[in-house]
Amino acid sequence: MKERLKRILPRVGYVAFFFFALVLSLSWTFPYDKVKERIVASFNVQQKNTQAQQELQIDELTGYFVTGVKAKGVRILSAPSEAGKPPVEIRIDEARARLQLLPLLIFHKNVKFKLDVLGGTVDGEFGDHGNERVIDLEFDDVEVGKLGPIQQALGIPLEGHLFGTVHFELPQGKASKGNGKVALELRDLALGDGKAKLALGPGFGGIPLQRLAVGTLTIEGEAKDGTLKLSKMKASGKDMDIDGDGRIQMKELANESLVDVTLKLKVADAYKNKNDMTKGLFAAVEFSPDAKAAKMADGFYGLRLLGPLGRLKPAPAGSGGGGSVRSPFGASKGMLPTPTP
């Protein structure tokens, strides 16, 4: 037996060394620059055929272990929401992705990835299992205030750190048929910095918004057959309470997903009377047409977010709103009912 092993082991070792050297040499000589150009070109061509108007840029693409790649300086540029403003940028400092070998034995393609983005990380896994694709994401301390699209949509500074998980199963690889769950927390959420001005509507000049502490905003939802129902969007903070719900019709391109979300907002009396600036702000609010349209009978202000995810349009959603608001889901309908706490 020992003599037989002595004859076989060298041969096995030679074969293993050959394959190791082959894979290593391929990883050293692989044309990553060409792959980078191909990825960028494919993404940008796809975007031109949609309304997303996004552009991908990558500074550097290299190998990562044996079956992976690492990208540095990844930027996604979007057209500004208003003319004259600079393009909106989402920057990923470093992205790493690696194909797992063992799942290939049962004909599953699983790719694990990690993004260093906005001061935090996003860990994820993408699985192609024949007729179904699976996406898992875990957010850890991502600073949403640095997210360009949110900054432009709000028009005022925002602070907050995103934590939580997202799980989607996509039959036939289509988000429009997807199922799954969302469980997120936006911690240390705050609005305003005392310098940026809050727009109060036509005919009203902007007024600086003092920092308004919201606390932790919890977001929970479940997707079924391509519709993500957000059953909980709730925060109870020092200066503001938030309660809301809504739905998102998922599309193959995330930015094109159609949003219809209603939020109820109530500012604490202590904040309103904090100083002369906050007193002046809320005195002006009482005369603003937009604020009047958002005011609800229970003292909350209603805000409805409508349209494609990449180009959200806020609209007043209070009892004084009047008329109807056109839903991105196709039908013209009145304001959503007040969310149940």
C-alpha positions in Angstrom: 0.0 0.0 0.0 2.8 2.4 0.9 4.6 1.6 -2.3 1.5 2.4 -4.3 1.0 5.7 -2.5 4.6 6.6 -3.3 3.9 6.1 -7.0 0.6 7.9 -7.0 1.3 11.0 -4.8 3.9 12.5 -7.0 1.6 12.3 -10.0 -1.2 13.9 -8.1 1.1 16.6 -6.9 2.3 17.4 -10.4 -1.2 17.7 -11.7 -2.3 19.9 -8.7 0.8 22.1 -9.2 0.1 22.4 -12.9 -3.4 23.6 -12.4 -2.3 26.0 -9.6 0.3 27.5 -11.8 -2.1 27.8 -14.7 -4.7 29.6 -12.6 -2.1 31.9 -11.1 -0.6 32.8 -14.4 -4.1 33.5 -15.8 -4.8 35.8 -12.9 -1.5 37.7 -13.5 -2.0 38.1 -17.2 -5.8 38.6 -17.3 -6.7 41.7 -19.4 -8.5 43.6 -16.5 -8.3 46.9 -18.4 -10.3 45.5 -21.3 -12.8 44.0 -18.9 -13.2 47.4 -17.1 -13.9 49.1 -20.5 -16.4 46.4 -21.4 -18.3 46.8 -18.1 -18.4 50.6 -18.3 -19.5 50.6 -22.0 -22.2 47.9 -21.4 -23.6 49.8 -18.4 -23.7 53.2 -20.2 -25.2 51.8 -23.4 -28.0 50.1 -21.3 -28.7 53.4 -19.5 -29.0 55.3 -22.7 -32.0 53.1 -23.6 -33.8 54.1 -20.4 -34.8 57.2 -18.6 -32.3 56.6 -15.8 -29.6 58.9 -17.4 -26.8 57.4 -15.4 -23.1 57.0 -16.2 -20.6 54.5 -14.7 -17.0 55.4 -14.2 -14.3 53.1 -12.8 -10.7 54.2 -12.0 -9.1 50.8 -11.7 -10.0 47.1 -12.0 -7.7 44.3 -10.8 -7.8 40.7 -9.7 -9.1 39.6 -6.3 -7.9 36.2 -5.0 -8.3 33.6 -7.8 -11.9 34.0 -8.9 -12.6 37.6 -8.1 -12.1 41.2 -9.1 -11.5 44.4 -7.2 -12.6 47.8 -8.5 -11.5 51.2 -7.1 -12.9 54.6 -7.6 -16.3 53.5 -8.8 -18.7 56.4 -9.5 -22.3 56.5 -10.7 -23.3 59.9 -12.1 -26.9 60.8 -12.5 -28.5 63.8 -14.2 -29.4 66.6 -11.8 -33.1 67.0 -10.7 -33.0 70.7 -11.7 -31.3 72.5 -14.5 -28.1 74.3 -13.5 -27.2 71.9 -10.7 -24.2 69.6 -10.9 -24.6 65.9 -11.7 -25.5 63.7 -8.7 -22.7 61.3 -7.7 -22.7 58.0 -5.8 -19.1 57.0 -5.0 -17.9 53.6 -4.0 -14.4 53.7 -2.8 -13.7 50.0 -3.3 -15.8 47.1 -4.5 -14.7 43.4 -4.3 -16.5 40.5 -5.8 -15.6 36.8 -5.9 -17.2 33.7 -7.6 -17.7 30.8 -5.1 -16.4 27.5 -6.5 -18.3 24.9 -4.5 -21.8 26.0 -5.6 -20.7 25.3 -9.2 -20.8 21.6 -8.4 -24.6 21.8 -8.3 -24.7 24.3 -11.2 -25.3 27.4 -9.0 -23.5 30.6 -9.6 -22.9 32.5 -6.4 -21.0 35.7 -6.2 -20.1 37.3 -2.9 -19.2 41.0 -2.8 -18.4 43.8 -0.5 -18.6 47.6 -1.1 -16.8 50.3 0.9 -19.2 53.1 0.3 -20.3 56.3 2.1 -18.2 55.7 5.2 -19.6 52.2 5.8 -19.9 48.8 4.1 -22.4 46.8 2.1 -21.9 43.0 2.2 -23.9 41.0 -0.3 -24.4 37.8 -2.2 -25.9 37.3 -5.7 -27.0 33.8 -6.7 -28.0 32.6 -10.1 -29.9 29.3 -9.5 -31.3 28.6 -12.9 -34.8 29.9 -13.0 -34.3 32.0 -9.9 -31.9 34.7 -8.8 -31.3 35.6 -5.1 -30.0 38.8 -3.7 -28.9 39.4 -0.1 -27.6 42.7 1.2 -26.4 43.8 4.6 -25.8 47.5 5.4 -23.4 48.5 8.1 -23.0 52.2 9.1 -23.6 53.7 5.6 -23.9 57.5 5.8 -27.0 58.2 3.8 -26.5 62.0 4.2 -23.7 61.6 1.6 -26.0 60.1 -0.9 -26.3 62.6 -3.7 -29.9 61.8 -4.9 -31.3 62.1 -1.4 -29.5 65.5 -0.9 -30.9 66.9 -4.1 -34.4 65.5 -3.4 -34.6 67.1 0.1 -32.7 70.3 -0.6 -31.4 70.4 3.0 -28.6 68.5 4.8 -29.4 65.1 6.2 -27.6 62.9 8.7 -28.1 59.2 9.4 -26.4 55.8 9.4 -28.0 52.9 7.6 -28.0 49.4 9.1 -30.1 46.3 8.2 -30.8 43.6 5.6 -32.5 43.1 2.3 -33.4 39.8 0.8 -35.0 39.3 -2.6 -35.8 36.2 -4.7 -36.4 37.0 -8.4 -38.2 34.4 -10.4 -36.8 34.2 -14.0 -34.4 36.9 -12.8 -37.1 39.6 -13.0 -37.4 42.2 -10.2 -40.9 42.9 -11.5 -41.9 39.4 -10.2 -39.7 39.5 -7.0 -40.5 38.4 -3.5 -38.6 39.1 -0.3 -38.2 41.2 2.8 -36.6 44.5 3.9 -35.6 45.3 7.5 -33.7 48.6 7.8 -32.8 51.1 10.5 -31.7 54.6 9.9 -30.0 55.6 13.1 -29.1 59.1 14.4 -31.3 60.6 11.8 -31.4 64.4 11.7 -32.4 67.2 9.3 -30.9 70.7 8.8 -27.8 72.4 9.9 -29.0 76.0 10.7 -27.6 77.3 7.4 -29.4 75.5 4.5 -32.8 77.0 3.9 -36.1 75.2 3.9 -38.3 76.1 0.9 -41.9 76.9 1.9 -43.4 77.1 -1.6 -44.0 79.8 -4.3 -43.8 83.3 -3.0 -41.9 82.4 0.2 -38.2 82.8 0.7 -36.3 79.9 2.2 -35.8 79.9 6.0 -32.8 78.3 7.7 -33.7 75.0 9.3 -32.1 74.4 12.7 -30.9 70.9 13.3 -33.9 68.7 13.9 -33.2 65.3 15.7 -35.4 62.5 14.5 -33.6 59.5 16.1 -33.9 56.0 14.7 -36.2 55.5 11.7 -37.3 51.9 11.3 -38.3 50.6 7.8 -39.9 47.2 7.3 -41.5 45.8 4.2 -42.4 42.6 2.3 -42.3 42.1 -1.4 -44.7 39.8 -3.3 -45.0 39.4 -7.1 -42.9 42.5 -7.7 -44.7 44.9 -5.3 -42.8 45.9 -2.1 -45.3 47.0 0.5 -43.7 49.1 3.2 -45.7 48.3 6.3 -43.7 50.3 8.8 -41.8 53.6 8.5 -41.7 54.9 12.0 -39.5 57.1 14.3 -40.1 58.8 17.6 -37.3 61.2 18.3 -36.4 64.2 20.4 -37.7 66.8 17.9 -39.9 64.9 15.5 -42.2 61.8 15.1 -42.6 60.0 11.8 -45.1 57.5 10.8 -45.8 56.1 7.3 -46.3 53.4 4.8 -46.6 52.8 1.0 -45.4 50.6 -1.8 -42.8 50.3 -4.5 -43.4 48.7 -7.8 -40.0 47.1 -8.5 -38.4 47.3 -11.9 -35.3 45.7 -13.5 -33.4 49.0 -13.0 -33.7 50.0 -9.4 -33.8 53.8 -10.3 -36.9 53.1 -12.4 -38.9 51.5 -9.6 -42.1 53.4 -9.0 -42.6 54.8 -5.5 -45.8 55.8 -3.7 -45.1 56.5 -0.1 -46.9 58.7 2.4 -45.3 60.0 5.6 -46.8 61.7 8.6 -44.5 64.2 10.3 -45.0 66.0 13.7 -42.6 68.4 15.2 -42.3 68.7 19.0 -43.5 72.0 20.6 -40.2 72.3 22.4 -38.4 72.4 19.0 -40.9 75.0 17.6 -40.2 77.3 20.6 -36.5 76.6 20.8 -35.3 80.0 19.7 -36.4 83.0 17.6 -35.3 81.3 14.4 -37.5 78.2 15.0 -40.4 80.4 16.1 -40.1 82.5 12.9 -39.9 79.3 10.8 -43.2 77.9 12.1 -44.9 81.3 12.0 -44.1 81.4 8.3 -45.2 77.8 7.9 -48.7 78.7 9.0 -49.0 81.0 5.9 -47.3 78.7 3.4 -49.7 77.2 0.8 -47.7 74.0 0.7 -47.7 73.6 4.5 -51.5 74.3 4.6 -52.0 71.6 2.0 -49.9 69.2 4.1 -51.6 69.9 7.4 -53.7 67.1 8.9 -56.5 67.3 11.4 -54.5 65.6 14.1 -51.6 68.2 13.9 -49.4 66.1 11.7 -48.1 67.2 8.3 -48.5 64.7 5.4 -45.9 64.3 2.7 -46.3 62.0 -0.2 -43.3 60.8 -2.3 -44.1 59.9 -5.8 -42.5 58.8 -9.0 -39.4 56.8 -10.1 -37.0 56.1 -7.3 -34.2 58.0 -9.0 -36.4 61.1 -9.5 -38.8 61.3 -6.5 -41.3 64.2 -6.4 -42.6 65.2 -2.9 -46.2 66.5 -2.7 -48.4 67.7 0.2 -50.7 65.0 1.5 -52.8 66.6 4.2 -56.5 67.1 4.7 -56.0 70.6 3.1 -54.3 69.1 0.0 -57.4 69.3 -2.2 -57.8 67.6 -5.6 -56.0 64.5 -6.5 -52.4 63.4 -7.1 -51.5 61.3 -10.0 -50.1 58.0 -8.8 -47.0 56.6 -10.6 -48.9 53.3 -10.8 -51.0 54.6 -13.6 -54.3 55.8 -12.0 -55.2 59.2 -10.7 -56.3 58.9 -7.1 -56.7 61.0 -4.0 -54.3 61.1 -1.1 -53.5 57.9 0.7 -55.3 57.3 3.9 -53.6 58.3 7.2 -51.1 55.5 8.1 -52.1 53.4 11.1 -49.6 53.7 13.9 
